Every structure is written in C-alpha cells, then in structure tokens.
Amino acid sequence: MKINDSIEIADWEVTEQFVRASGPGGQNVNKVASAVELRFEAERSPNLPDPVKRRLKRLAGRRWTKDGAVVLQVSEERSQARNREIARERLRALIAAAAEKPKRRVKTRVPLGQKRKRLEEKRRRGEVKALRGEPRGE
C-alpha cells in the first residue's frame, strides 16, 4: 500500500479480520461477517521513520494499542469488500497525516504601542469603576 513517495506499507504489516456487523442488512446480518477490523503493526514497521511513528501514535489516540498497533474498525456498508476499502483508505489517510511535518510556531512580540494602549484603557476603566461607589463624606 503506497502512502506517499517515501512511505510504502508491506502486506505483512496489515492484517484484516472480518466480524459480524450490527445495523442494516436484514436476515443477512446474522450470517455474513461484513465488518472489517484492520490491524497495522506500526511500532514494528521498518517503513515508518520514528518521527512519523510518534505523530501517528498521537493522531491514532484510542486506536493505538499497547503493543504498538493501529486498529481500525469499519462496518458502514453491507459489503465486506467496500468496508475493507474504507478501512484501508482511512489507514492511508491517517499515515499520510502523520507523515506531514508540522510547521514550527514563530513567536511574536506584542508591539509596545499596543501594550501602552491596553494599560491606558485598563487605567481609565479602573477610574470609571472607582467613581461608581457612594460619595465619601467630608
């Protein structure tokens, strides 16, 4: 399975298991295992660089298992073949998102004029509020 120019997943890294799905399908739903559970051994994958594995772990969230695999479950369609395609496409999209290196944040400073303006407004507001109280007797 080709992800991008530099990452390609081997067949042995992905295993699929078919289980019965709930939902539409009539009597067929009790007989046919149409839902797919796709398991990708990400931690053991020689094709994924370490930074991509770390980002994939963060993106996968609860789908990441303790032994370092990504598990996707799909039971959207009645067709086993279509569910299999959807699961593979989701895995491809997840790995592609992890492969993109995030941009570094460039720190910016608040301009001094803006800082002065904020403090001046704050001081004025304080004065208005101070004048709201009961008049102090002399």
Residue pairs with C-beta under 8 A, 6 or more apart in sequence:
1 8
1 9
1 11
1 14
1 88
1 91
1 92
2 8
2 9
3 9
3 92
3 95
3 96
3 99
4 96
4 99
6 99
7 47
7 48
7 52
7 95
7 99
8 47
9 40
9 45
9 47
9 95
10 47
13 40
13 41
13 44
13 45
13 47
14 38
14 39
14 40
14 41
14 88
14 91
15 38
15 39
15 41
16 36
16 37
16 38
16 39
16 84
16 87
17 36
17 37
17 39
18 33
18 34
18 35
18 36
18 37
18 80
19 33
19 35
19 36
19 37
20 29
20 30
20 32
20 33
20 34
20 35
21 29
21 33
21 34
21 35
21 75
21 83
22 29
22 75
23 29
23 75
24 78
25 32
25 34
25 78
28 78
32 80
33 80
34 75
34 77
34 78
34 79
34 80
34 83
35 73
35 74
35 75
35 83
36 73
36 74
36 75
36 80
36 83
36 84
36 87
37 71
37 72
37 73
38 71
38 72
38 73
38 74
38 84
38 87
38 88
38 91
39 69
39 70
39 71
40 69
40 70
40 71
40 72
40 91
41 68
41 69
42 48
42 53
42 56
42 57
42 60
42 64
42 68
42 69
42 70
43 53
43 67
43 68
43 69
44 68
45 53
48 56
48 95
51 101
52 95
52 98
52 99
53 98
55 97
55 98
55 99
55 102
56 64
56 70
56 94
56 95
56 98
57 64
59 94
59 97
59 98
60 70
60 94
63 70
63 71
63 72
64 70
65 71
70 91
70 94
72 87
72 90
72 91
72 94
73 87
74 83
74 84
74 86
74 87
74 90
75 83
76 82
76 83
76 86
77 83
77 86
